[in-house]
Amino acid sequence: MPHAQRFLLYAEQNYAYAILRPLQAAIRARGGEARWFLAGTEIETSWLRADERRLTSIDAVRAWRPDAVLVPGNMVPSFIPGLKVAVFHGFNVSKVTRNENRGHFNIRSCFDLYCTQGPNTTHGFETLAEKHGYFSVTETGWPALDPLFRSDAAASQDMPLPADDGRPTVLLCSTFTRSLSCAPHLLDTVRALRDTERWHWLVQFHPKMDPAIVNAYKALTDANLTYVETDNVLPLLRRADVMVCDTSSVMLMFIAQRKPVVTFRNQSQGARAHLLDITEPDQLAGAIETALASPPALMQAIDAYIDELHPYRDGNSSQRVLTAVDHALARNDLRPKPANLIRNLKERKKLGYWKP
């Protein structure tokens, strides 16, 4: 079976860099070519590295003719050539406030292949593939996590973090959605716990977090707390022993390492035995102590959850995605995708492209 050689890395948001770069490394390792297309106005173009090659127009993309387009977002226009591959921008949090059909499992008639992260998403997409008939599904694991499970030079990250002083490290992350965010509720408690000097705190928030909240936490910075601004959270996930979070999908990236998470008023659906959920700020210190002790019942629940969420801990999900692309390109038994006229019209307007 021939290998695909030309891959377009289709990015619209800054988080796409950390998701697509492991795939770029795997493409290069197999002797293939990768080109970036930065769509829209919300992505910072200066974050491209010197050795990363960019196509700056749809005409250039069409002339290059990629074999496959790797997309960590929800949309990709049909007028770009190549197999359209969804690689996802995060895990499925299954918030109680959102219908699954309008969230993680929203089919927008854009993709030929979904590369899923684990059984708890694979089964849903396989059901939808059988229903619609115009896309295939392969469980590969999530390429964004490859560096998390690798110890070689390819997994190293350049991020200035405080020296390890022997204390446990607690990482606080939070969604920017005000109704779900733990950050406003825990500010005073984190300040008080910082002053006990029991742990070192790392704090990192979503770029869309309320600036007033960001500034309040930045003001806590001292020898016991570090506020980190970054588009790549992986080094923080590797460093921390425990995460404090809410209903943000980043908590699932953390727990995939088999590390405990303390959540504040978590609003995800289903059983939560894998989480240490609290409802009041004064419960935070005790929950962190429990998490650091790694009680057997909690760790068993975490292991069971990981088996469904992301059972791959070998750092090779990117390679599995490329293999899935090769198999998908060899298939000829799928129906044509729907015309998707309205969505493609919006994409043409956004990208300023009106040619056939």
C-alpha positions in Angstrom: 0.0 0.0 0.0 1.5 3.4 -1.0 2.1 6.0 1.6 0.6 9.5 1.4 3.5 12.0 1.0 2.0 15.5 1.1 0.1 16.7 4.1 -1.5 20.0 4.7 -1.6 21.2 8.3 -4.8 23.3 8.5 -4.8 25.6 11.5 -7.2 28.3 12.6 -6.4 28.7 16.3 -3.1 28.9 18.2 -3.7 25.6 20.0 -3.3 23.9 16.6 0.4 24.3 16.7 0.9 21.9 19.6 -1.6 19.4 18.1 -0.1 19.4 14.6 3.6 19.5 15.3 3.8 15.9 16.5 2.1 14.9 13.2 4.6 17.1 11.3 7.5 15.2 13.0 6.0 11.9 12.0 5.4 13.0 8.4 9.1 14.1 8.2 10.2 10.8 9.8 8.5 8.8 7.0 10.1 11.0 4.3 6.9 13.0 3.6 6.3 16.7 3.2 4.2 19.0 5.4 2.9 22.5 4.7 1.0 24.8 7.0 -2.1 26.8 6.0 -3.1 29.3 8.6 -6.8 30.2 8.0 -8.6 33.2 9.3 -7.4 36.0 11.6 -7.4 34.3 15.0 -4.1 32.4 14.7 -0.7 34.1 15.3 1.3 33.6 12.2 4.6 34.5 13.9 4.5 31.3 15.9 5.6 29.3 12.9 9.2 28.1 13.3 12.0 28.8 10.8 11.9 25.2 9.5 8.1 25.2 9.0 6.9 25.9 5.5 3.6 27.8 4.9 1.3 28.1 1.9 -0.3 31.5 2.0 -3.2 31.2 -0.4 -5.8 28.7 -1.5 -4.4 28.9 -5.0 -1.0 27.8 -3.6 -2.7 24.9 -1.7 -4.5 23.7 -4.8 -1.3 23.9 -6.9 0.6 21.9 -4.2 -2.3 19.2 -4.2 -1.9 17.6 -0.7 -2.8 14.0 -0.4 -4.4 14.7 3.0 -5.5 17.7 5.1 -5.0 17.3 8.9 -7.5 19.4 10.8 -7.6 20.0 14.6 -10.9 22.0 14.3 -14.5 21.6 13.2 -14.4 22.9 9.7 -12.4 22.5 6.5 -13.6 23.7 3.1 -14.3 21.2 0.3 -12.5 23.3 -2.3 -9.2 22.4 -0.7 -7.9 19.1 -2.3 -7.0 16.0 -0.4 -8.5 13.6 2.1 -10.0 15.6 5.0 -8.9 14.2 8.4 -10.3 15.2 11.7 -7.7 15.0 14.5 -9.7 17.0 17.1 -8.8 20.0 19.3 -9.5 18.4 22.6 -11.2 15.5 24.5 -14.9 15.1 24.9 -15.8 16.6 28.2 -19.5 15.7 27.9 -20.8 18.8 29.7 -24.2 18.5 31.2 -25.0 21.9 29.6 -24.5 20.7 26.0 -26.2 18.1 23.8 -23.6 15.6 22.5 -24.9 16.0 18.9 -24.0 19.7 19.0 -20.7 19.1 20.7 -18.0 16.5 20.2 -20.2 14.3 17.9 -21.5 17.1 15.7 -21.1 15.9 12.1 -20.6 18.9 9.7 -20.2 16.9 6.5 -16.6 18.1 6.1 -14.4 15.0 6.9 -13.6 11.8 5.1 -11.8 10.3 8.2 -12.1 10.7 11.9 -9.0 9.7 13.9 -10.5 9.1 17.4 -8.7 9.2 20.8 -10.2 6.2 22.6 -13.1 3.8 22.8 -15.5 6.4 24.5 -15.4 8.5 21.3 -14.7 5.7 18.7 -18.0 3.9 19.4 -20.0 7.1 18.9 -18.3 8.0 15.6 -18.5 4.4 14.3 -22.3 4.6 14.8 -22.5 7.8 12.9 -20.2 6.5 10.1 -22.6 3.6 9.7 -25.6 6.0 9.5 -24.0 8.5 7.1 -21.8 6.3 5.0 -19.4 9.0 3.7 -16.6 8.9 6.3 -14.6 6.3 8.0 -13.3 6.1 11.6 -10.0 4.8 13.0 -9.0 4.8 16.6 -5.4 6.2 16.8 -5.0 8.1 20.0 -4.5 11.8 20.0 -1.3 13.1 18.4 -1.2 16.1 20.7 -0.3 13.8 23.6 2.6 12.1 21.9 5.2 14.3 23.6 3.6 13.6 27.0 4.5 10.0 26.8 8.0 10.3 25.3 11.3 10.9 27.1 13.5 11.4 24.0 14.8 14.7 22.6 11.7 15.0 20.4 9.6 15.3 23.4 11.6 18.1 25.1 10.0 21.4 25.5 11.6 24.9 25.9 9.7 26.5 28.8 11.3 28.3 31.8 9.8 26.7 34.9 11.0 27.1 38.5 13.6 24.7 39.7 12.2 21.6 41.4 12.6 22.2 45.1 11.2 18.8 46.2 7.8 20.1 47.0 4.7 18.6 45.2 3.6 20.7 42.3 -0.1 21.7 41.9 -1.3 22.9 38.5 -4.4 25.1 38.4 -6.2 25.3 35.1 -9.6 26.7 34.3 -12.1 27.2 31.5 -12.9 30.7 30.5 -16.7 30.0 30.6 -17.8 32.0 33.6 -20.6 29.6 34.7 -18.1 26.7 34.7 -14.8 28.4 35.8 -13.3 27.6 39.1 -10.8 30.5 39.0 -13.0 33.2 40.5 -14.2 31.0 43.3 -10.7 29.7 44.3 -8.7 32.9 44.2 -8.7 33.6 48.0 -8.2 29.9 48.8 -5.2 29.6 46.5 -3.7 32.7 47.9 -4.0 31.3 51.4 -2.6 27.9 50.4 0.3 29.5 48.6 1.2 31.2 51.8 1.5 27.9 53.6 4.4 27.0 51.3 3.3 23.3 51.3 3.3 23.1 47.6 4.5 24.9 44.5 1.6 26.2 42.4 1.6 26.6 38.6 -1.3 28.5 37.1 -2.3 28.5 33.4 -5.6 29.7 32.0 -7.3 29.6 28.6 -6.3 32.7 26.4 -10.0 33.8 26.5 -10.0 34.0 30.3 -11.4 37.3 31.8 -8.3 39.6 32.0 -9.4 40.7 35.5 -9.1 37.1 36.7 -5.8 36.6 34.9 -4.4 39.8 36.6 -5.6 38.7 40.0 -3.7 35.4 39.7 -0.6 37.1 38.2 -0.6 39.3 41.3 -0.1 36.1 43.4 3.2 35.3 41.8 6.0 34.7 44.3 8.4 31.9 45.2 5.5 29.6 45.8 3.3 30.3 42.7 4.2 30.8 39.1 1.7 32.1 36.5 2.6 30.7 33.0 1.4 32.1 29.7 1.8 29.5 26.9 0.1 27.9 23.9 1.6 24.5 24.9 0.4 23.1 28.2 2.3 19.8 27.9 5.4 20.8 29.9 3.1 21.9 32.7 1.2 18.6 32.6 4.4 16.6 32.8 5.8 18.7 35.7 2.7 18.7 38.0 1.7 16.0 40.5 -1.9 17.1 40.9 -4.2 19.3 38.8 -7.0 21.6 40.1 -9.6 22.3 37.5 -13.3 22.5 36.7 -14.9 21.2 33.5 -12.2 22.1 31.1 -10.9 19.4 28.7 -7.3 20.0 29.8 -8.1 18.0 32.9 -8.5 14.9 30.6 -5.1 15.5 29.1 -3.7 15.5 32.6 -5.5 12.5 33.9 -4.3 10.5 30.8 -0.9 10.5 32.5 -2.5 8.5 35.4 -2.3 11.6 37.7 -5.2 12.7 39.9 -7.4 15.7 39.3 -9.3 17.8 41.9 -12.3 19.5 40.3 -14.5 22.3 41.5 -18.2 21.8 40.8 -17.5 19.6 37.8 -20.4 19.6 35.3 -19.5 16.6 33.1 -22.0 13.9 32.4 -21.7 10.3 33.7 -19.8 8.8 36.6 -17.1 10.8 38.2 -15.3 8.3 40.3 -12.0 9.2 38.5 -12.3 12.8 39.8 -12.0 14.3 43.3 -14.8 16.8 43.0 -15.4 19.5 45.6 -18.2 22.0 45.9 -16.7 24.5 48.3 -13.3 26.3 48.3 -12.5 25.2 51.9 -12.5 21.6 50.7 -9.6 22.3 48.3 -6.6 21.6 50.7 -8.0 18.3 51.8 -8.7 17.1 48.3 -5.2 18.0 47.2 -3.8 16.0 50.1 -6.0 13.0 49.1 -4.9 13.3 45.5 -1.2 13.4 46.4 -1.7 10.2 48.5 -3.0 8.3 45.3 -5.5 6.2 47.2 -6.0 2.7 45.5 -9.7 3.2 44.8 -9.1 6.5 43.1 -6.3 5.1 41.0 -8.4 2.1 40.0 -11.1 4.4 38.8 -8.6 6.5 36.9 -7.1 3.4 35.2 -10.6 2.3 34.1 -11.4 5.8 32.8 -8.1 6.1 30.8 -8.8 2.7 29.2 -11.9 4.3 27.6 -10.5 7.8 27.1 -7.0 7.3 25.7 -5.4 3.9 26.2 -2.3 4.8 24.2 0.8 5.6 26.2 3.5 4.9 23.7 3.8 8.3 22.1 3.0 6.9 18.7 -0.5 8.2 17.9 0.8 10.4 15.1 2.2 7.4 13.3 -1.1 5.7 13.7 -2.9 8.7 12.2 -0.6 8.5 9.1 -1.3 4.8 8.7 -5.0 5.4 9.0 -4.7 8.0 6.2 -3.0 5.5 4.0 -5.8 3.0 4.5 -8.5 5.6 4.0 -6.9 6.7 0.7 -6.9 3.1 -0.5 -10.7 2.7 0.1 -13.3 3.3 -2.6 -16.5 2.1 -0.8 -17.7 5.4 0.8 -20.5 7.6 -0.5 -19.7 11.1 -1.7 -20.0 13.8 1.0 -23.0 16.1 0.9 -22.5 19.3 -1.0 -22.5 21.4 2.2 -23.2 24.6 0.3 -23.9 26.9 3.2 -20.8 26.0 5.2 -18.6 26.2 2.1 -20.0 29.6 1.2 -19.0 30.8 4.7 -15.6 29.3 4.2 -15.2 31.1 0.8 -16.2 34.4 2.4 -13.8 33.9 5.3 -10.9 32.9 3.1 -11.7 35.3 0.2 -11.7 32.5 -2.3 -14.4 32.6 -5.1 -12.8 30.4 -7.9 -14.4 27.1 -8.8 
